[in-house]
Amino acid sequence: MKFNTKTIHGGQQHDVAYGSVMPPIYQTTTYAQSTPGNHKGYEYSRTHNPTRHALEQSFASLEDGNYGLAFGSGIAAIDAVLKLLKPGDEVISTNDLYGGTYRLFTKIYENFGIKFHFIGMRNIDNIESFISAKTKLIWVETPTNPMMNIIDIKAVSDVSKKHNLLLAVDNTFATPYLQQPLNLGADIVMHSATKYLGGHSDVVMGGLVVRDKSLADRLYFIQNASGAICGPQDAFLVLRGIKTLHVRMQRHCENGRAVAEFLQSHSKIKNVYWPGFESHPNHEIAKSQMKDFGGMVSFTTKESNFDEAIKIVENLKIFTLAESLGGVESLAGHPASMTHASIPKDEREKTGVVDSLIRLSVGIEDKADLIADLKQAIG
Ligand code: P1T
């Protein structure tokens, strides 16, 4: 089945009771048993729920995996991956990543004796120098949030396989429409389904997809034992969102390109971070591992100061100043004071998250309106 068909049908079956085309929302905590242990496959909704199951099958299908898991948020999905580890284990992570992921790693899991190395992964040799007998997991975000760095998933997976490590890729920015990390050698794909998969800024949700049965069993155990599952109503909404993922992504990519090119040509703009430019340091890798370049664009102004950036985001009228990304509507954010405020200033500035950086989630409105809005806001 091709990807554009999978978004609609992947892993889905018509409801057995009445043939409903969309999966029913099984708003139930528990399921009748005729004798103890004799049930129809469902016992208790933390463990399994048919609506969540339909979504998990869809996640697995989209990522070309065998097993999908849905969680109450993207962070809950990351949390489940980290619970595979033990005190003393070490993780090598990209140094430019969502602030909440960094916060989970450093403020929660460091307290449990797990050590994190945050490193630049554009140069693959850099990774090997941090690997020791204690290393268990490599955590990659690509494109990174918010600097739009591209990490070569296949090259990192060669390293992780050589050293028998797990490789997890946060595929939130790209979505499986643009890139499928399992096909490039990753062991775990993670999503904040809050973003493009849900697509309508109305659900907070996370997902994981794997191929290996024993890894899936360990993650299902954690999902049930720790309990950070999503509800059936939210599972339904994300399933509905996924049905238009491919169509929305085409427009996000088209509009993202138009916005990036407009900003690049503007006399007041200093740097535009978007992997579609030939001048992007990893453009060739982006071209080979992604189908297109996505709808996320970050930029700085020549004024290069906090006040100028704040003035621009406040002036915007169609772009809404808000956290999050990946919905049909365009959003603008100021990472230093919003999504990445939990990263110490000196740490974030090392990776380029300076006070003048603005991040855009380019939506699927008419691109002429988006460009006109940016034009009036930048002045
Ligand atoms: O918000 P939540 O669904 O828990 O997902 C966390 C998360 C994980 N990974 C990436 C790459 C993300 O961007 C996020 C959430 N990001 C934002 C809310 C944001 O505005 O960047």
Boltz pocket constraint, residues with backbone or C-beta under 6 A from the ligand:
constraints:
  - pocket:
      binder: B
      contacts: [[A, 73], [A, 74], [A, 75], [A, 76], [A, 98], [A, 100], [A, 101], [A, 141], [A, 143], [A, 145], [A, 170], [A, 172], [A, 173], [A, 191], [A, 192], [A, 193], [A, 194], [A, 204], [A, 205], [A, 206], [A, 322], [A, 323], [A, 324], [A, 325], [A, 333], [A, 339]]
      max_distance: 6.0
